[in-house]
Amino acid sequence: MGVLLKIQAFIKDSRAVGILLLSCTFLSLLLTNSPWDQVWLHFWHWAIQSGGGHHVTIGQLHLPNSLSDWINDLGMAFFFCLAGMEMKKELTTGELSSVRQAVLPAAGAVGGMLLPALIFLGFNHGLPSENGWGIPMATDIAFSLGVAAILGSRVPTSMKVFLTALAIIDDLGAIIVIAIFYSHDLGLGYLFAGLGIWIILLALNALKVPFGWGQILGGVLLWYCIFNSGVHATVAGVLFAFAVPTAKLEQGEHQLKFPVNFLIIPAFALANTAINIPASFLHQLGSPLSLGILCGLLIGKTLGIFGFVALLVKTKVSTLPLGSNFKHLFGTGILAAIGFTMSIFITLLALDQPLEQDNAKIAILVASLAAILLALSWFGFMRKTPEQ
C-alpha cells in the first residue's frame, strides 16, 4: 500500500507531468542512440500498410497507419479536447470571461507568438525550412506550470494564473495556425460532413439535450471526418470540446486529465523524441533552422510576452497581476519559452524531411532545457512571495 500511496501522491503533484515528460524524453533518446535503436524505431513506426504513408485503408475505413500516427492523430485529439475544455471554461467563467481580465494574457500571448515567428523567418526566409515559422510560437502549458510549481512561492500565485491564461490563448493560436496553415489537400466532402456533425452537436447543446453516448458517437464521427479532410485531426478535439455543455466541462476535464497527462503525452514524447543524435549535432545547432527555433523560443517568447504586457502596463491600459512586478513578468516570459510538446507537434506538420524534423526537435529540446534552467536561475535569486 505504501508504494500505491506514493504513486497517487506523485500523480497529484503539479510537477509530475514535467518530470514524467523529461524521463520519457531521456529514455527515448537513450534507446534511439543505443544498439537497440532499430528495434525501438521499428516499434513506433512500423506501418500496417507498407508505402501507405500516414493513412491505411481497412475495408471502407481510412485510418492512421502506424502506432506513432495513432498517437499523433487520435491521441493528440484527446490532448486538444482537454485544452479546448480548459479554453471554454476560462472563456465562460474563468480568467478570460471579461475583456478586462483577458486583455493582459491576450497581449502577452500575441507578443509571444508574433515575435518568435518573425525571428524564425529572419533566419529562414527563402529557405526550404521557412514553413517552420510556427514551431517557436508554442508554449508547453504542462511543462511551464510544472517548473513554476517547482519554484513554489517564488512565482506569485497571480502570475501562475496569468501564465495559465496566456498558455491557453497560446494553445488557441496554435490550433488556428494548424487549421489554416498546416492543413493540406482538403477533402471538401469530409470537411463539410465534419462541420455538419459539429453543428448538430452544437444544436444538441443549445437545445439542452442531455450529454451522453449519442454525442460521444458524434465526436468519433467528427474526428474521422476531420482526419480524412486534410485538416489535422487534432482540430476535431477542440471542436468537440466547444460542443460540450458548460456544466459538463469540469467532469470532462477530470475524466481526461489522467489519460492525457500520464498516458497520451508520455507516449507522444516516447514516439516523437526518438531522435538519432549525430556527432555533428552541435554544428547543426548553428543552422538557420536551429537558430530560428532557439532564438525564437528563448528570445522571441521572453521579449514578446514581456514587451507587449509592459506596454499595456506603462500606458495604463492594464496593471500587472496582484503581488507581482516586472521581474516576475520577465521570468514568466522565460517559463513560456518552454515549447516542448507543442513545438514538436507543429514540427511534424511543418517540416516534411525526417532529417529537418530531427534537427528541429534537437533545437526544441535544447531551447526548452535552457528555458527551464534559466527560469530556475532567474526566480531562484528572488524572494519568496506570500501565498495569495
N, C-alpha and C positions, 0 to 999 in steps of 0.2 A: 504493500500500500504506500510505503514511503516513496518509491520510485514514481508511482502513479500521481501522487500529490505534487511531486516536483515537476512532472510533465505538465500537469494542469496549471501550476504556478507559472511555468515558462510561457505557456500559450497565452495566459492573461497579461503577461508582461508586455508593455508597449514597445520594448526594444526587440522582442522576439523575432519579428519578421525580418528586420535588418540583419540580425545575427544569422538567421537561417539562410537568407539570400547570400551573404558573404560566404557561408560554409558551403553551399551548393556550388557557387561560382568557383571557389578554390578546388573543390572535389572534381568538378568538370574539367577545369584547366589541368589539374594533375593527371587525370586519366587520359586526356587527349594528348598530352605530351609524355606519355609513358609507352612501354612495349605493348600495352593493351589498347592503343589508340584506335585501331581499325575496328575492333570489336565494339568499342564504345560508340564510335561514329555510326557504324552499321546499325546498332540498336535504335538510334534516334531517326536515322534517315533511310532505313530500308523501305523501299517502295512496294506497295501492294501490286501496282501495275508498272512494270519497267518502261521507262520512256513516257510515262503518262503525265509528267510534270507534277503540279501540286494537286491535280484532280484525278480521280479514278471513277470509272463508270461501273457500278454494280447493279445489274438488272437495268431498271429505268432510273436509278438514282445516281447523281453526280456528287461525289463526296471527297473529303481530303484523302491524300494518297500515302501518307506516312505518319508515324507517331508524332514527329515534330510538327507536321501540318495540322494534325488534330489538335495539338496543344495551342498552336498559334491562331488557328481559325475558330475552333469551338471553345477551348479552354479560356482563351483570352476574351471571348464574347461574354463569359461569366464575369471576368475581371471588369470589363467595361460596363456590364449591367450593374455591378456593385457601385462603380464610380458614378453611373447615371442616377442611381438611387440617392447617393450622397449629394449629388448636384441638385436633384429635385427637392430634397428635404431642406437644403440650405436656401434654395430659391423661394420656397414656400413659407418656411417657418424659422429659418436659421439666420446665419450671419449675412446672407445675401438677399434677404427678403425685403430690404428697403434700399433706395438709392444711396442714402446717407451711409448705411453700413457697408454697401458693396463698393463704393467708389474707390476706397483706398486699395483693397486687394485687387480690384479690377485693373487699376492703374499699374500696380506692381506686376500683375500677370502680363499685361500688354507690353510693358517695357522689357520684361523678362523673356518675351517671345520675339519681339521685333529686333532688338539689338543682337542677340545670338545669331539670328538668321542673316542679318546684314554682315556681321563679322565673317560668318562662314562663306557667304557669297564673295566677300572681299578676297578671300584666299582661293576660291574655286570657280569664279566666274569664267565661263567659256571652256571649262574642263569637263570631261565625262562625269566627274563626281559632283557637278553643280546641283544635280537633283537632290542631293542630300541636305539641302538647307534646313529641312525640318528637324534634323537629328538633334541639334543642340537646343532646340526650343523647349524640350520636355523636362519636367521635374518628376522625380520618383517620390510620390507622396508618402508611401510607407517607409522608405529608407530615410527621407528627410525628417519625418516625425520621430522615427526610431532614434536617430542621432540626437534630436532635440530632447528626447526622453532621457538619454544617457547624460546629457548636460544638466538635467534637473532644473533647479530654480535659477540657474544662471541665465536661462532663457525665460523671460516673463511669461506667465500664463496667457496674457493678452496677445503676446507675439506668436505663441504657438497657435492660437485661434486664427490670427492673421495669416500665418503660414498655411494652415489648413484651407482657409477660404481661397487664398491665392493659388494653391495647388489644384483645387477643384476647378477654378476658372481656367487654369493652365491645361488641365485634362480636357475640358470642353474645347479649348482652342486646338489641342492635338487631334481631337475627334473630327473637328471641322476640316483641319488640314488633310487628314487621312481620307475623309469622304470626298473632298473636292480635288486634291492634287495627287493623291496616291491611289486612285481607282483607275482601272484600265479596261478597255474593250467592253463597254457597257452592254449588257443584255437587257434591252428595254422591257421585254416580256416579263422576265423575272423581277426586274426593278419595279414595274407598275404593280405586279402581283404582290410584292412585298409591301409597297406603300398602301395598297388596298387592305391588306391584313392589318397593318398598323392603324389605319383609320377605323377599322372595325373594333380593334382593341381600345382605341381612344373613345369610341362611341359607347362601348360597354361600360367604360369607366364613368363617362358623363351621365349615363342612364342609371348609374349606381347598381349595376348587375353584380352580385356577389362574386368576388375574385376566387377562381378555382381552377379545376383541371382544364376547362374549356379555354381559358386564357393562356394557360401553360402550353397547351397544344398549339394555340395560335402563335405563341412565342417560338416554338420549334419550327413551325412552317415559315415564320418571318425570317429566322436565321437561315433556313435552307434557301429561300428566295434571294436574300441579300448575298449569301455565299456564292450563288451562281449568277449574280447580276453584274459582277465586275467591281462593285463597291465592296470594300473589305468587310468580311463577315462580322467583325467585332462591332461595327456600327449598329448591327441588329440588337446587340446587348443594351446600348444606350436607348434606342428607340423603344424597346420593350420596357425598360425602367421607367420611362416617362409615361407609359400607359398603365403603370401600377398605381392603384389608388393611394392617395397620400396617407390614409390611415393604415395602410399595409406596409409602408416603407420601412419602419423600424423593424418589423418582423422579418421582412425580406432581407434587410441588411444583416440581421442576426443569423439568419439561415445561411447566407452566402459567405460571411466573413471567414469562417474556419476553412471551408474547402478552397476558397480563393487564396487566402494568405498562407495556408500551410500545405496545400496540395498543388494548386494550379501555378502559382507564382514560383515556388521552388522547382517544379517540373519545367517551367519556362526557362529558368536560369540554367538548369542542368542541360537542357537541349540546345540552348542558344549561346552559351558561353563555351561550347566545345570547340575551342579555337587552338589551332596548332601555332604556337608562338615561334617564329623563326629567329635565328641567331641575329638577324639584322633588324629586329623589331624597334630598337632604339633609333635606327636610321629611318625607319618607316614613320616614326613619330614626327619627323621633320617634313613629311609630305604635305601638300596643300590640304588634302582630305583630313589628315590627323590634326594639323594645326587649326583648321577651321572648327573642328569639334572641340579640341582642347581650349582654344581661346574663346569660342562661342559659349561654352558652358561656364568656364571659370571666370572669364572677364565679362562676357556679354550678359550672362544671367545676373551676376552680382551687381554690376553697374546699372543694368537696365532696370532692375527692381528698385535699387536704391535711388537712382536718378529720378524716375517717374514719381515715386512716392514722395521723395524730398521736395520735388517741385510743387506738388499739391499742398504739402505742409507749409512750405515757405510762402506760398501765395494765399494762404489762409483758406483754401478750399476745403481742407480737411485737417485733422490732427492725428498725431501718432497714437497708436493703441495705448491704453491706460498703463502707466508704470514703465513705459519703455522710452528709449532715447535713440538718437541716430546711430550710436554704436551697436545697439541691439538690431536696428534695421539693417545695417551693413552685414552683420553676422547672419541674419536671416536670409539675406541675398546669397551668401555663401552656401547655406544649407540647401537652398533651392537649386543650386548648381549641381546637385547630385541627380544626374539624369537616369542612369542605370536602366531599369526595366523599360520605361517608355522610350528612351533613346535607342536602345537595342531593337525594340519592336519597330520603330519607324525606320531604322537601318534596313531591316528585312524588306520593307516596302519600297524604300527609296533607291536602293542600290541593287543591281542585277548580278554583278560579278562576285562569286564567292570570295576571291582574294580581297576585293574592295570591302566587302562586308566584314571580313575578319580584321582588316586594318582599322575600320571604323569602330568595331567592337573593342579592340585593344585600346584605342584612344578614349572611348567612353569609360572603360574600366579605370584607366589611369586618371582621367579627369574626375571621376566620381570618388575614387580613393583620395585624390588630392583635396577635393572639396570637403570630404569627411575630416581629414587631418587638419585642414585649415580652420574649419568650423570649431573643432575641439580645441585648437590652439587659441583662436580668437576669443571664444567665450570662456576658455579656461583661465584667462587673466582677468576676467571681470568678476565683480562681486555677485554673490547670490542675491536674488531679489525675494521679498516676502511673497509667499503664495497668495494669489488673489481669490 
